[in-house]
Amino acid sequence: MSASLTPTSITGSGTSTLNVTTTTKARGTYTLTVKGVSGGITKSVNVTLNVQ
């Protein structure tokens, strides 16, 4: 499994897209933690990825 962000950096209230690539052997449910850092502030959220 691999992941990438496009774009890798944003300013203000911009957005970024998380792309996750898996193989068919990776079927299952995964919890991913997405973390954002801006200056001294860090925010994180858990999301669920279902690979069928």
C-alpha atoms as a printed R data frame, in Angstrom:
   type eleno elety resid chain resno       x      y      z
1  ATOM     1    CA   MET     A     1   0.000  0.000  0.000
2  ATOM     2    CA   SER     A     2   1.284  3.473 -0.819
3  ATOM     3    CA   ALA     A     3  -0.158  6.951 -0.498
4  ATOM     4    CA   SER     A     4   0.542 10.409 -1.891
5  ATOM     5    CA   LEU     A     5  -0.851 13.922 -1.464
6  ATOM     6    CA   THR     A     6  -1.540 16.260 -4.379
7  ATOM     7    CA   PRO     A     7  -0.478 18.980 -3.880
8  ATOM     8    CA   THR     A     8   1.914 18.139 -1.044
9  ATOM     9    CA   SER     A     9   1.641 21.617  0.467
10 ATOM    10    CA   ILE     A    10  -1.265 24.083  0.715
11 ATOM    11    CA   THR     A    11  -1.785 27.585  2.068
12 ATOM    12    CA   GLY     A    12  -4.795 29.123  3.757
13 ATOM    13    CA   SER     A    13  -7.934 27.043  3.453
14 ATOM    14    CA   GLY     A    14  -6.770 25.120  0.380
15 ATOM    15    CA   THR     A    15  -7.318 21.416 -0.207
16 ATOM    16    CA   SER     A    16  -5.173 18.416 -1.004
17 ATOM    17    CA   THR     A    17  -6.172 15.007 -2.378
18 ATOM    18    CA   LEU     A    18  -4.970 11.799 -0.724
19 ATOM    19    CA   ASN     A    19  -4.418  9.016 -3.272
20 ATOM    20    CA   VAL     A    20  -4.029  5.473 -1.909
21 ATOM    21    CA   THR     A    21  -2.818  2.612 -4.099
22 ATOM    22    CA   THR     A    22  -3.224 -1.021 -3.035
23 ATOM    23    CA   THR     A    23  -2.914 -4.453 -4.545
24 ATOM    24    CA   THR     A    24  -5.734 -6.998 -4.731
25 ATOM    25    CA   LYS     A    25  -3.922 -8.933 -1.992
26 ATOM    26    CA   ALA     A    26  -4.528 -6.014  0.393
27 ATOM    27    CA   ARG     A    27  -8.265 -6.644  0.816
28 ATOM    28    CA   GLY     A    28  -9.605 -5.656  4.208
29 ATOM    29    CA   THR     A    29 -10.385 -2.662  6.378
30 ATOM    30    CA   TYR     A    30  -7.622 -0.277  7.422
31 ATOM    31    CA   THR     A    31  -7.529  2.749  9.696
32 ATOM    32    CA   LEU     A    32  -5.424  5.583  8.302
33 ATOM    33    CA   THR     A    33  -4.295  8.566 10.351
34 ATOM    34    CA   VAL     A    34  -4.085 11.759  8.298
35 ATOM    35    CA   LYS     A    35  -2.044 14.492  9.973
36 ATOM    36    CA   GLY     A    36  -1.699 18.152  9.053
37 ATOM    37    CA   VAL     A    37   0.898 20.536 10.445
38 ATOM    38    CA   SER     A    38   0.844 24.335 10.227
39 ATOM    39    CA   GLY     A    39   3.393 26.261 12.232
40 ATOM    40    CA   GLY     A    40   3.173 24.902 15.757
41 ATOM    41    CA   ILE     A    41  -0.317 23.421 15.297
42 ATOM    42    CA   THR     A    42  -0.846 19.745 14.468
43 ATOM    43    CA   LYS     A    43  -4.242 18.263 13.624
44 ATOM    44    CA   SER     A    44  -4.966 14.619 12.900
45 ATOM    45    CA   VAL     A    45  -7.998 12.569 11.938
46 ATOM    46    CA   ASN     A    46  -8.563  8.835 11.563
47 ATOM    47    CA   VAL     A    47 -10.287  7.618  8.395
48 ATOM    48    CA   THR     A    48 -11.332  4.117  7.381
49 ATOM    49    CA   LEU     A    49 -10.208  2.618  4.079
50 ATOM    50    CA   ASN     A    50 -12.147 -0.414  2.818
51 ATOM    51    CA   VAL     A    51 -10.351 -2.405  0.104
52 ATOM    52    CA   GLN     A    52 -12.691 -4.861 -1.646
